[in-house]
Amino acid sequence: MRALLDSQSPKYKRLVKGIKAYNKLDLNSISLEVRQLIETTMCSLNEVLGKYEIETFNDYKKISNSDLNFLIEAYIKLCNDIKGELKNTAEVQY
């Protein structure tokens, strides 16, 4: 979340850092609810990213400003949704 909100970094770098945060995430180790949040968000993000030829993280510079805004906002929403889901799960356990 910090990387996504870092207004000192260019948007494409913020997006790359947000994406990297999900690298190597073992989806089997998290709850079904959180996994579904991630998978649903990633599908919508991939639709936007599919418009671009991206082979390296440097290629994220090619993404339009409006698409960068959409992608960053979607990642921020995902982070907040995950936090909310984890909070709900913790409350149920008590």
N, C-alpha and C positions, 0 to 999 in steps of 0.2 A: 504494500500500500504506500509506503514511504516513497519508493521509486516512482510510482505513478503520479504522486502529488508533488514531486520535486520540480517546482516551476523554474529552477535555475538550469535544468537540463533541457535539451531539445526534445520535442515530443517523440520523435522516432526512437531516441535513446530510452526515454521513459517507458515506451511500449515494449522495447526489447527486454528491458529489465523485468517488466511485468510478466512477459512470456517466459523468460528464463526461470522465474520463480516456480513455474509449474513443471519444468523439466524434471524428468526422472521421478515424478510423483507416482507412487504405487496406488492406483485407484482401488485396488482390492483392500488396502489398509484403512480406508475411510468409509464412513457410513454411506448407505445407499442414497440418502437424501443429499448429502454433500456431493457425492459422485454425480448424481443427476444434475445438480446445479452447474457443475463444471462442464459436463458433457454438453448440456444444452447451450451454455454460453459459448463454448468452443465451436460448436456447429455454426452458430450465427456469425462468429468472428471469422471463421474460415470462408463463409460466403463473401465477406468483404475482401479478405485477403486473396481470394481466388481471382480477383480482377487484376492482380499484380504478379509479375514474374519475380519471385523472391527466392534467391538461392543462398544468400548469406544475410547476416544481420545488417550489414551495410546497405542492402537493398531496401530496407525499410524507409530509407530516405526518399524513395520514389512515391510513397503513399501520400495522397492528397491531404491537406490540412483538415478537411471535413471528415475524411475517413479516419485519420489519426485521432481526432476528437471523439468520434464514435467508439473506436476501439478502446481508447483509454477510459472513457466513461463506462464502457461495458465491463472492463476489468475491475474498475473501482466498485461498480455495482456487485460484481461477483464476490469481491473481497468482503463487502458489507453483508451480502446474503450468507456467505459462509460463516462469518462472525455471528450473525443472528441464529443460524441453524445450530452452531456449536453451543451458543448460549441456551437455546431451547433444550438441547440434548442434556446439558449440564443440569438444568432446572428439573428435568424429568427424573434424573438419577437421584436427586435428593429427596 
